[in-house]
Amino acid sequence: MHDSDFGSCYTVKKYESKKHEDENGWKHQPIILKPLSTDSTYEKIVLEDEDTSTFKVLGTFECVLE
C-alpha cells in the first residue's frame, strides 16, 4: 500500500470496515482508511480483498496524553 498524500508506506487514518457474512463465514467488504483532517486534499484509502493480504496495522491511537 502506498499513501499518495505523503509519498510513504505509513499513514494515520481512521479505520472503517463493512463486513459481509455468508455460509463460509464473514469477510471485509471493503476496508476504508479515512483521513481525520480539515484539509480536504487528503484522500481516503480503500482496501479491497487483494489489498488486505499485505495490509498490516502497526499501532492504534487511543488518546492524547496531557
VODRENPA-654793 format. One record per residue (C-alpha): x, y, z; residue in one letter; residue number from 0; chain. Coordinates in pm, 1 decimal. Example, Ala and Ser with C-alpha at 12.3 -4.5 7.8 and 13.67 -1.06 7.14 Angstrom:
> 1230.0  -450.0  780.0  A  0  A $
> 1367.0  -106.0  714.0  S  1  A $
//
This chain:
> 0.0  0.0  0.0  M  0  A $
> 122.4  348.0  -79.9  H  1  A $
> -9.3  666.1  81.9  D  2  A $
> -18.7  917.1  -201.8  S  3  A $
> -82.7  1205.5  40.5  D  4  A $
> 264.4  1175.4  192.6  F  5  A $
> 450.1  951.9  -52.4  G  6  A $
> 523.8  681.1  203.0  S  7  A $
> 403.1  338.1  310.1  C  8  A $
> 287.7  460.1  653.7  Y  9  A $
> -24.5  660.6  729.4  T  10  A $
> -253.3  759.1  1015.1  V  11  A $
> -616.0  723.5  917.8  K  12  A $
> -946.1  623.4  1079.7  K  13  A $
> -1024.4  255.5  1016.1  Y  14  A $
> -1373.5  172.4  891.7  E  15  A $
> -1495.8  -157.1  752.3  S  16  A $
> -1815.4  -320.7  643.2  K  17  A $
> -1848.6  -693.8  688.0  K  18  A $
> -2035.6  -942.6  471.9  H  19  A $
> -2142.9  -1279.9  608.2  E  20  A $
> -2230.6  -1589.2  408.1  D  21  A $
> -2225.1  -1968.3  459.4  E  22  A $
> -1841.4  -1964.6  464.9  N  23  A $
> -1814.3  -1701.6  741.5  G  24  A $
> -1752.1  -1326.7  719.7  W  25  A $
> -1512.4  -1100.7  533.3  K  26  A $
> -1447.3  -729.4  498.1  H  27  A $
> -1624.2  -553.4  213.6  Q  28  A $
> -1416.2  -315.3  180.2  P  29  A $
> -1183.9  -159.4  442.2  I  30  A $
> -1173.7  221.6  422.6  I  31  A $
> -898.1  430.5  581.7  L  32  A $
> -1030.3  785.4  625.5  K  33  A $
> -819.4  1093.8  695.4  P  34  A $
> -923.9  1291.2  1004.3  L  35  A $
> -818.7  1629.3  873.3  S  36  A $
> -979.0  1960.6  791.1  T  37  A $
> -761.4  1966.1  477.1  D  38  A $
> -989.0  1833.3  201.6  S  39  A $
> -696.2  1738.3  -25.0  T  40  A $
> -626.3  1425.3  183.0  Y  41  A $
> -797.6  1123.6  32.0  E  42  A $
> -936.8  805.5  179.1  K  43  A $
> -763.5  476.0  103.2  I  44  A $
> -992.4  188.4  1.9  V  45  A $
> -861.4  -166.4  51.8  L  46  A $
> -1031.6  -445.6  -142.0  E  47  A $
> -985.3  -822.2  -92.1  D  48  A $
> -649.5  -848.5  -269.4  E  49  A $
> -508.0  -546.3  -82.5  D  50  A $
> -586.3  -682.4  265.1  T  51  A $
> -347.3  -978.4  234.9  S  52  A $
> -44.9  -746.5  271.3  T  53  A $
> -211.0  -485.8  496.2  F  54  A $
> -65.8  -466.7  848.4  K  55  A $
> -173.8  -249.7  1142.5  V  56  A $
> 133.7  -122.3  1327.1  L  57  A $
> -43.8  60.6  1607.2  G  58  A $
> -365.7  218.0  1726.4  T  59  A $
> -431.7  569.8  1851.1  F  60  A $
> -610.9  567.1  2185.5  E  61  A $
> -590.6  921.6  2323.8  C  62  A $
> -378.1  1233.8  2364.4  V  63  A $
> -168.1  1242.4  2681.6  L  64  A $
> -160.7  1571.5  2866.5  E  65  A $
//
